[in-house]
Amino acid sequence: MDHKEFNEALEQIPVPKEKVFHAISKGINKDVDRSFRNKRKIITVVVTTAAIVGIIMASGFISPTMNKVLAKAPLIGAIFQGFDDTTGVDLVNQQAVTELNQSMTKNGVTVKLTSVYFDGGMVSITGFVNEKVDNGINEEGEVSFDVNFGQYKGDDDPWLNMSKEIMKGENGYQFQWKIQYPFNSLNENFTLPFTIHSINGIKGEWKFNIPIQQEKNRTVALNYEKEYADDEVSVHLKEILTAKASSSLVYETVKKFNDDHIYILKAIDNHGTVYRFGNEIDDEDSEQKDGYHSTVRRDMTKLNPNATSLTFYPQISIADPTVESRLDKKTFTLKSERLDLGLQVNDVIQNGEKLVIDYQLTGLPKSVSQDHIHHNLENAFLLVDETYRARIENEHSWTPKNHSISLNQVKTMDKATAHYQSTFELNGNEKIEHFKMENTVLLFNFSHFVPAKKLKPFTVQLPVEEDGTVK
């Protein structure tokens, strides 16, 4: 197949053309950690992805669509291609990416910013850091940033809801941060200051101010409410915000139980187009007479202007309150408060530095696989020193170091009767100092064993202009 035939074949593929670079993206170690504000991650480079991009570009095997993008912004277009960022590629094509040329060097480490875009609720920043970062505390080929935005400090910075990607390039590393705009009122034009405090442990205080801008989002009002009386929840769709390359859905949920989570799995328009939903930002939470209200904004596929209706497919994940018992007795039973599930503890045995709990699960749905049960049993238990029990507000909180154990090794005794044993290392990475069974509380969460429940889909008619396009 010659170049012309290859390009013609690419043009016929019914997916975004940049997906041909999907294999390249496998060489990038993506760190999409939504709990970034709780734990800063190390970004590891696997292959020299930028070099691969260069080889493909030099070969001439690039479709005409790709050539258009790279012709408009050769450097930025190639970076977005390498990171498999379809939104960035689309925005480069629409000349909606701001190229930057801001650079700062501290202690031999140079950081250069190359681009920024703001589309819908997503801010993207790309840049370059030179190879001097390899002199830091990380392993060679690893890059980690300690960063804060605006006047925020530490992990309380709302801008740290971000994903991070990096790829090895010539004389350093290209990086991309994708940041969820953290506020419910979108400001289309502003300046975002940020400070990198250290890179790979090398301190420096790299300070930048970057211009953020996008055209005003187009708003499609929905104002549709769907109630699910049996599940004691309701969903109120408010609006769809559409930017140049993406859209966002704004909706409110009302729940009787605060920790239940209702989310939209997908939507399908009247043409059969499937819309996927991404990250969500909590805009507002409140407790009112009819329940717990939560307003969220979620990324979604760009709305087709010719769509006249959308069918939404919601799901609910039920949060069952954690149950507990002190280990001052060998046998006991724990019952779920909201689910028809139980934990029958048959025996608790301390054998040196190991604690073995023998138990059976009751009421498990037949649809739950053994792999799912086994995996979740490794995380469903928590042993905690009773002195520190009051410090745990919910199952997501952490107890002080050396006063709790969460991980265990699960052994299946009998699948038919859901009979298992869990072994806890009393002197491992997690431990309870001065462990005594009578002073230890066992906590168990049944929510791990109930899959999300699909709620009945509902269809919303979209407001349309006289020409048939969405208002």
N, C-alpha and C positions, 0 to 999 in steps of 0.2 A: 504493500500500500504506500503510495507516494504522499507528499505533504498535502497536496490538494485534496486527495481522497480522505486523508485523516481529518483535515479541517471540516470537510463536508459532513463526515460521520459525526464529529463532535457537535456540529450545529443541529443535528437531528435528535440529539439526546434530549428527552423531555424533562430535564432537571436543570437547575442552574449550572452553567458551564464551569464555574469555578470548582464544582465538585470533582472534577478530574484531578484536582490536587489533594483529594482526600487521603490518598496513600501517603502523601508528604506529611500531612498533619499527624500521622501516627508516630512520626519521629519527634514530635514535640511532647514533652511531658506536661500535660495540662493539669493545673492545680485549681480546679473549680470548687473552692471550699467556701460554702456559705456561712461557716462559723468562723470566718477569718478574724473577727474581732475578739474571739476567744483564744485562738491559737494561730500564730503566724507560721506559715508553711514554707518549706524550702522547695524551690523550683529546680528540678533536675533536668539537665539536657541529655538526650539520648544519642542523637545523631546531628551531623552538621547540615541542618535542614536548609539553611540559606544557600549553601553550596549546591544542593540538589536543585533548588529553584533556578539557580544560575545556569546549571547544565541544561535543564529543560528549555529555558529561554534561548540559550545559545543554539540548541538543536533546531529551532524553528518550528517545533511541534506545539504551537499554541494556536488556539482557535481565533478567528477574527474577532469574536466578542472579547476575548481576553486581550488581544492586541489593542483594541479600542481603549480598554481600561489602562493598560500599561503605557499607552501613548500619552494619555492625559496626565498621568502622575506616575512615571516609571518606578521611582523608589517606593512611594507609598503603596501603589498598586501591587507591587511584588511582595511587600510586607504583608498586606492583607491576604494575598493569595497563599503565602506561606503559612499564615495562621488559620487558614480555612475560614476566614471571616466574610461570609456572604453579604452581610449588611455593609461592611466597609467597602467591599468591591462595588456594590450597588451605588453607594454614596459617592465613591470616586467617579463613577460613570456619570453621576448627576452633578458633579463638581460641587459637592456639599461637604467636603473634607477640608479642614483648615490645616495647611502645612505649617510646621513650626521650625524654627532654627534657634532654639535656646540651648545654651550649653554652659556647664559649670564643672570645674575641676577642684576636688578637695583630696588632699593626701594621695595624689597620683591617680585617683579614680575620676574619670570623666563621665558625666551623664549628659546626653544630648537628647532633647525632645524633638520628635520628627512630625507628629500629627496629632490632631484631636478632632473628634466629631461628637455631636450630640443629636441623637435621633430617638424620638419618643421619650422613654425613660432611661435610656442608656447613654453613658458617657464613655468614650474610648480614648485612651491616651497611648500613643506608641513612642518608643524611644530606643536609645542605644546606650550601653555601658561598656567601657573598654575592658581589655583583658586583665587590667590591674586588680580587678575584683578577685582574681584567682589567688591573690596574696592574702585573702581574708581567712576566716576560720572554717569556711565551708570546704567540702571536697572540690577538687577541680571539676569544672563543668556545672557547678551549682551556684545559683544566684538567689539571694533572699534580701528583701527590702524591709526596713522598718520605716514606715511612712505615716504621716498625719496630714489632714487637709484642713485649711482654714485655721481657726484658733483652737481646734479640738486637740486633745491630748490623749495618748494611750489608746486603750481599746474601746473607749467611749465615743470614738469618732464615728458618726453615722455613715460617713463616706466609705468606710472600710467593708461594706457589703459589696465585694468585688471578686472577680476572677482574674487570674494572672497566668500569662503564658510567656514562654521565652524560647528562643531558638538561637543556636550557635551561628555566628557569622564571622566575617573576616575581622580579626583583631578585637573581637569582643562578642557581645550578645545583643540581639534585638529583643525587645520586650513589648508586651501589650497588656494594659490594664483595662478591664471592662467594669465600669462602676455603675451600680444602680443609683439613679438620682433619688436621694433619700427623703424628699419632702413631698407633701401631697399637693402643693401648689407649684406648678411647673413655671420656672423663670427661664424664658428662651434665650436671654442674653445676659451674661454676667462674667466676672473674672474669678477663676478658681485658684487660690494660692495653695501650695502644698510644700511640705518640707520632708526630705528623705533624711532621717537621722543617722542611719548607718546602712551599709551594703556589705553583706557577708561579714558583719561585725566590724567593718572599717568605719569609724565615725567621721562625720564631715559636715553635716547640716547643708545639704544641697537644697537651695530654696528657688522656687519657680512661681510665676504667675502666668496662667494661660487663659486665653479668651475662649469662652464657651458660647456658642450661638447655634440656633436652628430657627427655621421658619416656624411660625405659629402652627401648632397642631390643629388639624381639622377635627371637629367634635361631632360625633353621631349620637344623638340622644336616644336612649332605649327606654328607660323608665318602665321596666317590666318586673313584676314580682311573682315568684313561684313558691308556694308553701308546701312543705312535706310534713303533714300533721303527725303521722305515725312516728316519724323520727324527731319531731319537735324542733325542726329547723326550717328556715326560709332563706331564699336567695333573692336579692333585689339587684337586678342589672341596671346600672346607672347610665353609662356612656362608653363609647369607644373613641379613643384618641388616636388619630392616624397622622404619622409623620411621613418623611420621604421614603423610608425603607422598612418601616415597621409600624405596628399598632399596639395599643395597650387597652385592656379591658378594665374598667372601674366598676366594682360591684360591692355590695354590702351583704353580709350574712348575719342572721340572728339565730342564736343557739340557746338551748336551755342549759347545756353543760359547757362551761367556758373552754375546756381543753379539747373539745371535739374540733375536728378540722374539716371544713367543706371546701372543696376545690373543683375547678372545672377541668375535666380531663381533656376534652377536645370540643370543637364545634364544626359543623358542616353546613355550608351554605346551599342555596337552592340549585346551584350548578354542580354540586357534588364536591366542591373544593373543601379539603380538610384543613382546619386551622388548629395549630398546636399552641400550647401555652407554656411560658417559661417562668422566670423568677417572679416573685411577688414582693411588693413593698406594703407593709402595714401603714395605712394612712391615719387610721383613727380607731381606737378601741374604747368601749364604754359599757357599763352595766346599767340597763334600764329596766323598767317594770316588766317588759315582755321577754327579757333575756339579755344575753351578752351580744352586743353589736360590734362587728368588725368590718371596716371598710378597707379594701385592698386594691392595689393597682398591679395588674399582671401583664407581662409582655405577651404578645401574640403575633402570629403571622399577619402580614399586612392585609388589611381588608380589601377585598375585590370591590371596586367602585360599582360594578354591575350586579352585585349581590342584592337581593331583595328580602331575604330572610336568612336567619341563622338558627340552627338547632343545636342546643347546648347539652352536653353530657356531664352532669355533676356526679361527684362521689363524696362519701363521708367516711372519715376515719374516727372511730369511737375511742375516746380516752377513758379507760376504766380506772377509778381511784386505786392507788397502790394499797395493798393489804399487808399486814405484818404480824409477826409473833416473836416473842423472846424465845431463845433456845434453852430455856430452863426445863424443858421437857422433851422426851424422845419422840413422841408422836403428837400430831395435831393436824387440824384441817383448816385450810384457808378457802374462803368462798369469794367469788367475784361479786361486786355490788351491782353491776349492770348487765353482766353477761352470765349465761348459764354454764359457767366454768368453775372448776375447783382444783385445789392442790392438796392431796392427801400425803402427808409426810409420815413415812413408815418407821424411819430410824434416823438418828443423828449420832455419828460416831467420830470421835477425835482419835486419830492414830498418829502420834508424834506431831510432825509439822503439817499434817493434812487433816482436813475436816471433810467427812463424806456424809452427804445427805441422800437418803434413799426415799423415793417418792413416786406417786402416780398422778397423772393429769386426768381429770374427768370432764366430760361434756365437750370435748374437742370436735369441731366440725369435720366431717369426713373429707371435705375438700382440701384440708390443710395437709401438705405433704410432710413426710418424715424429715426431709432435708430442712424444711422451713422450721419445724418444731425443734430439731436438734440445734440449728443455728441460733434460734431465738432464746433457747434455754441458756445458752452461754452468756446472755446479756439480761435475762429477766430477773435474776437474783441480785440482791445487794445485802451484804452483811455489814453492820455498822455498830460501833461502840455505842451503847445506850446513852452514854454521857453526851454524845454529839447528835443523837437522833433529832432533837428539836431544831437543829440547824438546817435540816433538809426540808425545804419548802415544798418541793415536788420532785418527781423522778428525774428531772433534768439537772438538779443541783448537785454540786460536788461537796463531799465531806472533807474535813482536814486530812492532810496526808498522814498516813500511818494509823488511821482510825476507821478504815473501811476496806472492804474487798468486794469487787464486782465480777471479776472474771472467774470462770470455773471450767473444768473439763467434764464434758457430758459423756456418759456411757449409756447406751440403750440396753436395757435388760430384757424387755419384752414389748415389741411393737404393738401386738394385738391388745394388750392391756395398758398401753401408754405408760410403761414402767421404766423409770430412768434413775440414774445416780449422777450426782454432781460432786466433783472433788475440788475443794478450795485449798490453794497453797497458803498456809498461814504465815510463812516467812518469805514470800516472794516479793515482786516489785510492789504489790499492794499487800498491806498487812495491817493487823490491829495489834498495837503494842499491849503487852500484858493480857493477851487473849484469854477469856474465860467464857464458856458457853452461856452461863447464867447471866452474864453481863452484855450479851450480844443480841441484837435484834435482826431478824431476817425479814427483808422486804421483798415483795414479789408483785410483778405487774402483768396482768392477764392481757393487756391490750396488744402485746406482741403476737398473740396467737389468733387474732381475728382479722381477716383481710378487709380492706376497704370495701364498703358497700356501695354498689352502683345505684344511684337514684334515677327516677324516671326522667328521660330527656324531655325538654320543652323547646318550643319554637317561638322565636321572636321576629316579628315583621319589622323590617328596617324602613325608615322614612326615605322616600325617593323623590328625585326631581321629575319634571315632566318628560325629560329625555330618558328616564329609566335608571339613572345613576343615583347612588346614595347621596343624600343631602349632606 
